[in-house]
Amino acid sequence: MSRNHPAVFRDPDACTDYILSKVGKNIVLGLALGLGKPNHLANAIFNRARRDPSLRLKIITAITPEVPGWSSDLERRFLQPILERVFGGYPPLEYALAVRRNNVPENIQVCEFFFRPGAFMNHEHAQLNYISTNYTHAVRDLMDNGINVAAQLVSAERRPDGRESYSYSCNPEVALDLVPAMRRAEREGRPVAIAAQVNRNLPYMYGDSEVDPCEFDAVLDHPDYEFPLFAPPKESVSTQDYMIGLLVSSLVRDGGTLQIGIGSLGDAIAYGLIARHEHNERYQELLRRAGILDRFGQSVQRYGGTEPFREGLYGCTEMFVDGYVHLMRHGIVKRKVYDHPVIQRLVNEGRLKEEITAAVLDELLGAGAISAKLTEEDATLLGRFGILSPEWRWEEGELTNGTLRIPADLNDAKARRELEAHCLGERLQNGVAVHGGFFIGPRSFYQALRDMAPEERRLINMTAVTYMNHLYGDEELKALQRRHARFVNTGLMVTLGGAIVSDGLEDGRVISGVGGQYNFVSQAHALPGGRCIIMIRSTRGSGRHTTSNVVFNYGNITIPRHLRDIVVTEYGIADIRGKTDREVAEALVRIADSRFQDELVRQAKAARKLPADYQIPDAYRQNVPERLEAELEPFRKQGLFGPFPFGTDLTDQELILAKALRHLKDATNGNKGKLLQLKPLLASLAPPAEAKPYLERLGLEAPKDAKEKILQRLVTHALAATGAV
């Protein structure tokens, strides 16, 4: 069948009819990860199978977006207006609702290979049907599962010639490899349908994300189905997170490569890098005050630095997060890479600058990238990188702009002079500052991308996950681009042997997934000068429920100990690559919370991993949260290290309420019995006038019954305890 034009539909049910006509009643549907899900089309296919038991539907996807819920009446009062403001108009995914309600029909199976962290820990269908895979193997596993329908959200832009062009935008990472694989299967006899749903709210991304409409068999395109993008609000950045981000920022080398992820830890790294670049004196003062340079200065000096960024960084990341936009705005992510090994090597060596001079021709000639008598291929190469001005082209052994003609011979002195005078461009072109696989983030992130001028957006090349996440194919080019690579990932726990727990619990339940973490760890070990930094919050929980995330051993691991590299907690840096088990255990005990160090040492000694006479050095015995708070406090008084360094969707009033409600939750630990114990203390606590706006926001200014009266008093108590009233 010719695919000169896709079939365009204005209704998701009609589009579903067309898809079923192509593939039949056994549907294996691959949906893009995260933001790129075509909600209306996915819902139409799911509901068709729900109504028709003769259909078999298997959905394979990852990171299903869901609007958060609440677990109590008080949470509802606080969250509901925020959720309506932030997520209003986002259509829920019916398959996710069915999984959450435990009513997935027997003829439907929903498989994910990466959960939104913690979203489905106690849902049987999700746990039974989880697929554990490295992200670079997603296409292979989709094909092995018999995928015959692929569907995702795309953006659209009108070209100057009036034609519509599409962009994979937020999710080219699987599609760029999956679509060719499905077309090969189609030629071998597998019926397939590749579908898109257009949503012009998606930022239109250029480069590898741009896709010819003819790639698709079916396109759903109607304004009624263009919905607000899923935009999770910013998480607050804690002291724990800030200290981890600060430490990581000192391990990043100027002129290097950076990969970071989403969430408060990603924000903390970006903030630390900006502080290093723009507030360097205060940055270095904090490193000294916190003892980081005294205790971990050797690692900082060897792998990173503390000076501002002169050359800047290049971003190579599976997940493109808004932190990169901030780093670009602050002139930190600015190192451009080029998709030609000779060009990239000359740039790395400083022999090719952004400003084009005649010397570049000799450099390329000497490197064997071009011949003295320029061929059409040579001219195309020179034009692609702006070394030749765009109006010049090769034609029968000459360069011409339609008026002048110059022999394309660098050995001809006269022709060389004319070429240098007329044909050279001004600056290197088609450099990329960030390669990314997919993106998702707050509303401000999407708006920032939409507001970028096209030439700035072209510095961000959203491309296949196989490009960022491993070195196979173009190894020479990737190694040249990814110099001094720092791949920064998050783990849940680290064992004293150096193994990392990131995806699941000891009992086998999956919290999230492996995703691309293993890919970046193995890549860091393969790249000259590459390092993988795993961030671990040293503890979780609060009060007497606090537990250590540095553990002696654990029954589930994500990254085996033979791939150990660098681990960072809020208390320091453990450089454990190539070290003995004793050295690894010592380094990790030193960055554990001091409340748990003695027990860790006891376990290590019992297992003969530390000598019987080992003692923790005094310099590492003050690893407690109170010390970190004291170290940051002077800088917070200067307006630094706030809870939302890059903004928030919450109002000032909601931030105050969130703090009070969090205090209340911590005080009771969700225990209704403790709430009842507070009732006598609250009986005479009349709300002061300053509490009225907050109580109005929660609908508790005029209690209608005893329950609301108790809630009013509890909130008033929490506001007073946190200094709001």
Salt bridges, closest charged atoms under 4 A:
ASP13 OD1 - ARG48 NH2 3.94
ASP17 OD1 - ARG48 NH1 2.67
GLU66 OE1 - ARG100 NH2 2.76
GLU66 OE1 - ARG116 NH2 3.03
ASP73 OD1 - ARG76 NH2 2.89
ASP73 OD2 - ARG77 NE 2.95
ASP73 OD2 - LYS707 NZ 3.96
GLU94 OE1 - ARG50 NH2 3.42
ASP141 OD1 - ARG140 NE 2.81
GLU164 OE1 - ARG158 NE 3.79
GLU164 OE2 - ARG200 NH2 2.69
GLU186 OE1 - ARG3 NH1 3.52
GLU186 OE1 - ARG183 NH1 3.11
ASP217 OD2 - ARG183 NH2 3.24
ASP221 OD1 - ARG200 NH1 3.02
ASP224 OD2 - HIS222 ND1 3.64
GLU226 OE2 - ARG200 NH1 2.81
ASP241 OD1 - ARG537 NE 2.76
ASP267 OD1 - LYS234 NZ 2.80
GLU278 OE2 - HIS330 ND1 2.73
GLU285 OE2 - ARG289 NH2 3.18
GLU311 OE2 - ARG483 NH2 1.93
ASP322 OD2 - LYS234 NZ 2.61
ASP322 OD2 - HIS326 NE2 3.88
ASP339 OD1 - ARG384 NH1 2.64
GLU349 OE1 - ARG351 NH1 2.53
GLU354 OE1 - LYS336 NZ 3.28
GLU354 OE1 - ARG427 NH2 3.55
ASP362 OD2 - ARG416 NH2 3.15
GLU363 OE1 - ARG351 NH2 2.73
GLU395 OE1 - ARG393 NH2 3.40
GLU395 OE2 - ARG405 NH1 2.90
GLU398 OE1 - ARG405 NE 2.67
GLU420 OE2 - ARG416 NE 2.46
GLU476 OE2 - ARG345 NH2 2.43
ASP507 OD2 - ARG509 NE 2.90
ASP565 OD1 - ARG531 NH2 2.59
ASP565 OD2 - ARG577 NH2 2.85
ASP575 OD1 - ARG531 NH2 2.91
ASP581 OD2 - ARG561 NH1 3.51
ASP581 OD1 - ARG564 NH2 3.09
ASP581 OD2 - LYS609 NZ 2.61
GLU586 OE2 - ARG582 NE 2.79
ASP593 OD2 - ARG595 NH2 2.86
ASP598 OD1 - ARG621 NH1 3.00
GLU599 OE2 - ARG602 NH2 2.62
GLU629 OE1 - ARG636 NH1 3.19
GLU631 OE2 - ARG627 NH1 2.72
ASP649 OD1 - ARG443 NH2 3.06
GLU654 OE1 - ARG85 NH2 2.70
GLU654 OE2 - ARG697 NH2 3.05
GLU696 OE2 - LYS692 NZ 3.90
GLU708 OE2 - ARG77 NH2 2.83
